[in-house]
Amino acid sequence: MYNSKSNMATEFIDDEEILATLEFASRNRENRVLLEEILEKAGQFKGLSYRDAAVLLECELEDVKNSVFSLAEHIKKKFYGNRIVMFAPLYLSNYCINECRYCPYHGSNRHIARKQLSQEDIVKEVIALQDMGHKRLALETGEDPENCPIEYVLESIKTIYSIKHKNGAIRRVNVNIAATTAENYKKLKEAGIGTYILFQETYHKPTYEYLHPKGPKHNYAYHTEAMDRAMEAGIDDVGLGVLFGLNLYKYDFVGLLMHARHLEDARGVGPHTISVPRIRPADDVDLNEYSNAIPDEIFEKIVAILRIAVPYTGIIMSTRESEKTRAECLKLGVSQISGGSSTSVGGYVEKEEENTAQFEVNDTRTLDEIVNWLIKLGYLPSFCTACYREGRTGDRFMRLVKSGAIANVCQPNALMTLKEYLEDYASEDTKNHGERMISDEVETLRNPDVKRIVREHLSELREGKRDFRF
């Protein structure tokens, strides 16, 4: 039974320490000696404290900003190479009993059509996603214990994993659902989920409580401590995030890094991913009420400093962002993006005929158009999910990333999953560009045995052999 009076959240998200950190950052924003020390520390690729990161965020000196961006690009290439992991969201239900002011799913919204996918509907949605080429999904739901209980989510996960259509299969289901109990997290772990993702929205407790006036999500401690319960229950890959624009971005930036540090200290491993969504237009949500929205320049700076501060953590960017912003942030640190996304319940089959969307998508390109674009920019789209299947999660995954050994696994599998995509789903132009990229990338593999195995598997894939190994 959860203790509703828990104070753990306010201990590791320390408001006084955040305010002191912001004051320190403001006072030292042009302290050249300190700035040089921070950049030198960042260049050791072991991350930064939230206080050091806050100083970089506060600093507006052009040469320091250039150094930060350059270092972020270098760290991104060092740990993730040119690989970009692809995924898509799948909205199961928009029934919700919360009253989140920034979300159209809030319970009193009478404009939006309420809908929940049946298992038959899920099969159709998943087949549509498989026909695009997707292998990795992120499940999304509103919070409603009656209309969307944990048993429904578990059944849906089982259905998704069971669907094999032509050469398609969803190999990993990540889950973004409301904070729940340790018992339910155990059930999700047993169902074979990948990463459990939960956005904090904002770490500023008074603002958080104002934005969530009613419903279970109003409980700041219960929500903020969700990752601790999930990790206690055996889920070792968790994903953090805030919704930039709800609160002062500098406060939430520090809170996010505080949370990451808490997980490292208390659980032995930090967040597997950090998401960086910005507030978007949506039904029954007036963006004029959110004066803390941030421009692209600040947003890109946040991404760059996150990459420096938590170099081993994947950074996720959704189709909330434009093609231009995504291109900039891919250079600066983003390592996972969605493509061909729908934020509506049933939107992949019904093409959003009903008003069930959580927010307006900014990047409306198809998955193939995004894959083509990534390749032409020099990135390697990856549909690999092998780390989950092989148990390379939690601290084991982090050790591999920190040592650089993960590239020996990720690069070959990225090449082979891209080859799968090209053979099964790509347009002619995408296939032509992709084949050239694969040919060039194979030659960069240093281990001769790995290079030989990759060539053999690429040949098998060209002959139509599929065994869902990647």
HELIX and SHEET records of a PDB file:
HELIX    1   1 MET A    8  PHE A   12  1                                   5    
HELIX    2   2 ASP A   15  ARG A   27  1                                  13    
HELIX    3   3 ARG A   32  ALA A   42  1                                  11    
HELIX    4   4 TYR A   50  GLU A   58  1                                   9    
HELIX    5   5 GLU A   62  TYR A   80  1                                  19    
HELIX    6   6 GLN A  119  MET A  132  1                                  14    
HELIX    7   7 ILE A  150  SER A  162  1                                  13    
HELIX    8   8 ALA A  182  GLU A  190  1                                   9    
HELIX    9   9 LYS A  205  LEU A  211  1                                   7    
HELIX   10  10 PRO A  216  HIS A  218  5                                   3    
HELIX   11  11 TYR A  220  THR A  224  1                                   5    
HELIX   12  12 ALA A  226  GLU A  232  1                                   7    
HELIX   13  13 TYR A  249  ARG A  267  1                                  19    
HELIX   14  14 LEU A  287  GLU A  289  5                                   3    
HELIX   15  15 ASP A  296  ALA A  309  1                                  14    
HELIX   16  16 GLU A  323  LEU A  332  1                                  10    
HELIX   17  17 GLY A  347  GLU A  350  1                                   4    
HELIX   18  18 LEU A  367  LYS A  376  1                                  10    
HELIX   19  19 ALA A  386  ARG A  389  1                                   4    
HELIX   20  20 GLY A  394  SER A  403  1                                  10    
HELIX   21  21 ALA A  407  ASP A  424  1                                  18    
HELIX   22  22 GLU A  428  THR A  444  1                                  17    
HELIX   23  23 PRO A  448  ARG A  462  1                                  15    
SHEET    1   A 8 ARG A 172  ASN A 176  0                                        
SHEET    2   A 8 ARG A 136  THR A 141  1                                        
SHEET    3   A 8 ARG A  83  SER A  93  1                                        
SHEET    4   A 8 GLN A 336  SER A 338  1                                        
SHEET    5   A 8 GLY A 314  MET A 317  1                                        
SHEET    6   A 8 THR A 273  SER A 275  1                                        
SHEET    7   A 8 VAL A 238  GLY A 241  1                                        
SHEET    8   A 8 TYR A 196  ILE A 197  1                                        
SHEET    1   B 4 ARG A 172  ASN A 176  0                                        
SHEET    2   B 4 ARG A 136  THR A 141  1                                        
SHEET    3   B 4 ARG A  83  SER A  93  1                                        
SHEET    4   B 4 LEU A 380  SER A 382  1                                        
SHEET    1   C 2 LYS A 164  HIS A 165  0                                        
SHEET    2   C 2 GLY A 168  ALA A 169 -1                                        
END                                                                             
